[in-house]
Every structure is written in C-alpha cells, then in structure tokens.
Amino acid sequence: MFAVVVDVDYVGKQQLKNLLKQFGNGVQLRPTYLVSSGKGVHLYYFLQEPVQLYRNREEVLAELKEALIRRLWNDTSSIRPDSPDIIGIYQGFRCVGSQSKLGVDFPVKAYKLSENRYTLEDIKASIPSCKVDLAPLYEKPRRKSTVTLEEAKELYPEWYEKRIVQGEPKQKSKKQGGAWVCNEALYEWWKRKITEEVKAGGRYFSIMALCSYGLKCGISEQKIRRDAYAFLDHLESLTEDEDNHFSRADVKDALRALKGDRKRLSTIASREWIEDTQRLRYQQISEITENKRLIYILQGEKKRI
C-alpha cells in the first residue's frame, strides 16, 4: 500500500473551502494530493515507505483508515455529515483524467497540495484520541513450513503415503474450488435483502455481494447474472439523485467480479465486509458450520457508492 486514500462525498463549494482552510491551519492533516471526483474529493496521503499487505495487517489498516475517514468526513466538510463512506483499504477510485459522474465536460482532476509523505504513526497522531493499535503491523508474518519431503516422510507417514506416493489430490470434499459451499438459502436470503433493504448508495455493492453469495452457495454463473439483471428496475427506482442513476451498465460492471479470483470473491461477503461496504449491523443468531445454518438479521442503512 503506497497511500491511504479517503473519499469525502457531497462536498459543496463551502465545504471545499472549509477543508482547504483546515488543511492550511493544521486542524486536519494536509494530503499530498486532492482529487476532484465530481461531487466529492479523494484525499491521497502518500506514505514514506510502502506497507506490505500481509493478511495479518489488513484489519489494523482498515481500522486506521476508518478512523481517518470519520475524522475528515464531518459537518464542515460534507453536506451529509452523518453518511460517511466507511470503505476498506482495497477500495478503487476514479482514475484522474477519466469522466466523472457529472459528464464528459467534468473530468476527474488532481491538485497537489503538498510534498508531504507520512508514516502510519503520523496519520494516527492526526486523529484525536485514536485508539487503533498499530503493533500488529510490526509482527512478522507466519512463514511457510521449511520441512523437507524427507523430513515429512518421517513426521507424517500417512500424509506422505497418500499425497506423495499415491498422488491423491488435496482434499476438497464439501468444497467448491477450495471454498466451503453453503446452503442455497443464504443466497435467497440476500436476494430478499436487495428487495427489502437496499437503498441508493448500496446498489452496486449489493450486486457484488450477490455474486459472492452465489459462489458461496454453488449457484451457476448464468443464474447469478440472470438474477442480477432482474433487480435492475427495482434498484433504478431507488434513485434519489438525477446524477446517480443505476443502469444496466452498472449491473454489468458489478458482475465483472465473477471473472476475478473466485476463491477470494466467495469469501468476501463476510460480516466485516458487509458492515464496511453496506453499513449494516448484524445480529447473529447462529452460525453455519458443517451441520448448522447461519441466519443474520440486518439493520440500518446501506452505504452510498
């Protein structure tokens, strides 16, 4: 990760003035670049040294970014201060030079505000009372086993006989492509959530989640695509802003997730992912295990995308 990027949306002329003033007087941490995205700004905080994204670091980095988002997105910087987009460290942003939502006459532009490059400690220090523990970032990742085949033959004779001598493949029973297959009821549950609870702002990610749940449940790609397009009219009817319609192209773009890393996509619709991207709170009733079902009650509004 070479930079921490924060999206502040619903930024009017006065809100932009407020932000620039706060960057100037030190109330807010001055970004390296400010990008005008159409109706908001993307704030790029370049890092002095890139951070390697080992899995054990992702949660801490996401917590730090959330704290920074909540610090920057407030009643002086956004017309909708109570609707911050809490997005993870892998969120993509509009490319500088591309077309914004306002049309071809309003391209995405970048403005350099400083030469500053920061450490994660600098970012944490800019957030009053920030309690994010950065210590896990300095823990060494677990190394892969250095046991040789000859040593494994002595240590794990049954495994050696099955996998090496007999050539049996790695066990994938009850799995599809290495990912656990869930009951189809989970997929149908999410389809109901799209119909009953999704609002403008959560529509794109709701289709991505449909892809993820579909793969989790072993649903065919053809059916996932058919179901996704079936939601188009309903999702478009939720439009609140004439510059933010939901079109067939949006569904098509969200479905591109099916062409990515299927094993990873099938695992992203976790509790944490839904909370971060959809701004939903789970009330857990029971867990899906080999012999149990998982049912969640979701409450709250969806996140705007």
C-alpha positions in Angstrom: 0.0 0.0 0.0 1.6 3.2 -1.2 -1.0 5.7 0.1 -4.1 5.9 2.3 -6.9 7.4 0.3 -10.1 8.9 1.8 -13.3 9.7 -0.1 -15.3 12.6 1.2 -18.6 12.9 -0.7 -21.3 15.5 -1.0 -18.8 18.3 -1.0 -20.2 21.7 -1.9 -18.3 25.0 -2.5 -18.4 26.0 1.1 -17.4 22.5 2.3 -14.4 22.6 0.0 -13.4 26.0 1.3 -13.7 24.6 4.8 -11.5 21.6 4.0 -8.8 23.8 2.4 -8.8 26.1 5.4 -8.4 23.2 7.8 -5.5 21.8 5.8 -3.9 25.2 5.9 -4.2 25.8 9.6 -3.4 22.3 10.7 -6.8 21.3 12.0 -6.8 18.4 9.5 -3.8 16.5 8.1 -2.9 18.1 4.8 -3.0 15.4 2.0 -0.4 15.0 -0.7 -3.0 15.3 -3.4 -6.6 16.3 -3.5 -8.7 14.8 -6.4 -12.0 16.4 -7.5 -14.2 13.4 -8.3 -17.3 15.2 -9.4 -19.4 15.6 -6.3 -16.7 14.9 -3.8 -13.0 14.7 -3.2 -10.5 12.0 -2.8 -7.6 12.8 -0.4 -4.4 10.9 -1.1 -1.9 10.6 1.8 1.3 9.2 0.3 3.3 7.0 2.6 7.1 7.4 3.2 7.5 3.7 2.8 5.0 1.3 1.2 3.3 -1.2 3.5 3.3 -4.8 2.6 -0.2 -6.2 2.7 0.1 -9.4 4.7 -3.2 -10.7 5.8 -2.4 -10.1 9.5 -2.2 -6.4 8.7 -5.4 -5.8 6.8 -7.7 -5.4 9.8 -5.4 -2.9 11.5 -5.0 -0.8 8.4 -8.8 -0.9 7.8 -9.4 0.4 11.4 -6.9 3.2 10.9 -8.5 4.2 7.7 -11.9 4.2 9.2 -10.7 6.5 12.0 -9.2 8.9 9.4 -12.5 8.8 7.4 -14.5 9.7 10.4 -12.1 12.5 11.3 -12.2 14.1 7.8 -15.9 13.5 6.9 -17.9 15.8 9.2 -20.4 18.7 9.3 -17.9 21.1 7.9 -16.6 19.0 5.0 -19.8 17.3 3.7 -23.4 18.3 3.1 -24.3 14.9 4.6 -22.1 14.5 7.6 -24.0 11.6 9.0 -23.4 9.4 6.0 -19.6 8.7 5.8 -18.5 6.0 3.4 -16.6 3.6 5.6 -14.6 1.7 2.9 -11.7 -0.7 3.2 -8.1 -0.3 2.1 -8.8 -2.1 -1.3 -11.5 0.3 -2.5 -10.8 1.6 -6.0 -11.3 5.2 -7.0 -12.0 7.1 -10.2 -8.9 7.5 -12.3 -7.5 11.0 -12.8 -8.4 12.2 -16.3 -11.4 9.9 -16.6 -15.0 11.1 -16.8 -16.8 12.0 -13.6 -20.5 11.4 -12.9 -21.1 15.0 -14.0 -20.3 14.1 -17.6 -17.6 14.4 -20.2 -17.1 18.1 -19.6 -16.2 17.4 -16.0 -13.1 15.1 -15.9 -11.6 13.9 -12.6 -8.8 16.3 -11.7 -5.9 16.1 -9.3 -4.3 19.0 -7.3 -1.1 18.7 -5.5 -1.4 20.2 -2.0 2.0 19.3 -0.5 5.2 17.4 -0.8 4.3 15.5 2.4 4.7 11.8 2.8 3.6 10.2 6.0 4.1 7.3 8.3 1.1 5.4 9.7 2.1 6.9 13.1 1.7 10.4 11.6 -1.8 9.6 10.4 -2.7 8.1 13.8 -1.3 11.2 15.6 -3.6 13.5 13.5 -6.7 11.8 14.8 -7.6 12.9 18.4 -8.0 10.1 20.8 -7.3 7.4 18.2 -7.0 4.1 19.9 -6.0 1.9 16.9 -3.2 -0.4 18.0 -0.5 -0.4 15.2 1.6 -3.0 17.0 0.3 -5.9 14.8 1.8 -4.1 11.7 5.3 -4.9 13.1 4.7 -8.6 13.7 6.4 -10.9 11.4 4.1 -12.9 9.1 4.0 -16.6 9.6 6.5 -18.4 7.5 5.6 -21.3 5.3 6.9 -24.6 6.6 10.5 -25.4 5.8 10.1 -29.1 6.4 11.6 -31.1 3.5 9.9 -34.1 1.9 12.3 -36.4 3.5 11.5 -35.0 6.9 7.8 -35.1 6.2 8.1 -38.7 5.3 9.3 -39.4 8.8 7.0 -36.9 10.6 3.8 -37.5 8.6 3.9 -41.0 7.1 0.2 -41.3 6.4 0.1 -38.0 4.6 3.3 -38.9 2.7 1.8 -42.2 1.5 -1.5 -40.6 0.3 -0.2 -37.4 -1.2 3.3 -38.2 -2.4 3.3 -42.0 -3.1 -0.3 -42.5 -4.2 -0.6 -39.0 -5.6 -4.0 -38.2 -4.1 -5.2 -34.6 -4.6 -5.7 -32.2 -1.7 -9.0 -33.0 0.0 -11.8 -30.7 -1.3 -14.8 -32.6 -0.2 -17.7 -30.3 0.8 -15.8 -27.6 -1.0 -16.1 -25.9 -4.4 -12.8 -24.6 -5.7 -11.4 -24.7 -2.2 -14.2 -22.7 -0.7 -16.9 -24.1 1.6 -20.3 -24.4 -0.2 -23.2 -23.0 1.8 -26.9 -23.7 1.8 -28.7 -22.0 -1.1 -31.0 -20.4 1.5 -28.2 -18.0 2.2 -28.3 -16.8 -1.5 -32.1 -16.5 -1.4 -31.8 -14.5 1.9 -29.5 -12.0 0.2 -31.9 -11.6 -2.7 -34.7 -10.7 -0.2 -32.4 -8.1 1.4 -31.8 -6.5 -2.0 -35.5 -6.2 -2.5 -36.4 -5.1 1.0 -33.5 -3.0 2.3 -31.0 -1.8 -0.3 -31.1 2.0 -0.9 -29.4 4.3 -3.3 -25.7 4.1 -2.5 -25.7 0.4 -1.7 -26.9 -0.8 -5.1 -23.5 -1.6 -6.7 -22.1 -3.5 -3.8 -25.4 -5.3 -3.4 -24.9 -6.9 -6.8 -21.2 -7.7 -5.9 -22.5 -9.4 -2.7 -25.0 -11.3 -4.8 -22.0 -12.7 -6.9 -20.2 -13.6 -3.7 -23.1 -15.3 -2.0 -23.9 -17.1 -5.3 -20.4 -18.5 -5.4 -20.6 -19.4 -1.7 -23.7 -21.4 -2.4 -22.6 -23.1 -5.6 -25.1 -21.1 -7.8 -24.3 -21.2 -11.5 -22.9 -18.1 -13.1 -25.8 -18.0 -15.6 -28.4 -17.8 -12.7 -26.4 -15.2 -10.8 -26.3 -13.0 -13.9 -30.0 -13.5 -14.6 -30.9 -12.7 -11.0 -28.7 -9.6 -11.0 -30.4 -8.1 -14.1 -33.8 -8.9 -12.7 -33.1 -6.4 -9.9 -32.3 -3.6 -12.3 -35.7 -1.9 -12.5 -36.1 -2.1 -8.7 -32.6 -0.7 -8.0 -33.1 2.1 -10.5 -36.4 3.0 -8.8 -34.4 3.8 -5.7 -32.6 6.7 -7.4 -32.6 9.9 -5.3 -30.1 12.0 -7.4 -30.5 12.6 -11.1 -26.8 12.4 -11.5 -26.6 9.0 -9.8 -28.9 6.6 -11.8 -28.4 2.9 -11.7 -28.2 1.5 -15.2 -27.6 -1.8 -16.9 -24.0 -0.8 -17.3 -23.7 -0.7 -13.5 -25.0 -4.2 -13.2 -22.6 -5.4 -15.9 -19.7 -3.7 -14.2 -20.6 -5.3 -10.8 -20.8 -8.7 -12.5 -17.2 -8.4 -13.6 -16.4 -9.7 -10.1 -17.3 -13.1 -11.4 -14.3 -13.0 -13.7 -11.9 -12.3 -10.9 -10.4 -14.6 -8.2 -13.4 -16.8 -7.4 -12.0 -18.2 -4.2 -11.4 -14.7 -2.8 -14.7 -13.4 -4.1 -16.6 -16.3 -2.5 -15.1 -15.3 0.9 -15.5 -11.5 0.8 -19.2 -11.4 1.9 -18.2 -11.8 5.5 -19.7 -10.0 8.4 -16.9 -7.4 8.3 -17.2 -6.9 4.5 -21.0 -6.3 4.7 -20.6 -3.9 7.6 -17.9 -1.9 5.8 -19.5 -1.7 2.4 -23.2 -1.8 3.2 -23.2 -0.1 6.6 -25.3 -2.9 8.0 -25.2 -4.3 11.5 -25.5 -8.0 12.1 -27.3 -9.6 14.9 -26.0 -13.1 14.9 -28.5 -15.9 15.7 -26.5 -19.0 14.8 -23.5 -20.0 12.8 -23.2 -22.0 9.6 -21.0 -24.9 10.2 -21.0 -28.4 8.7 -24.3 -29.1 10.4 -25.7 -25.7 11.2 -27.3 -22.8 9.3 -26.3 -19.2 9.6 -29.1 -16.6 9.9 -28.5 -12.9 10.3 -30.8 -10.1 11.0 -29.6 -6.9 9.3 -30.5 -3.4 10.5 -29.5 0.1 9.3 -28.9 1.9 6.1 -26.8 0.9 3.2 -23.6 2.7 2.3 -23.5 5.1 -0.6 -21.3 4.1 -3.6 
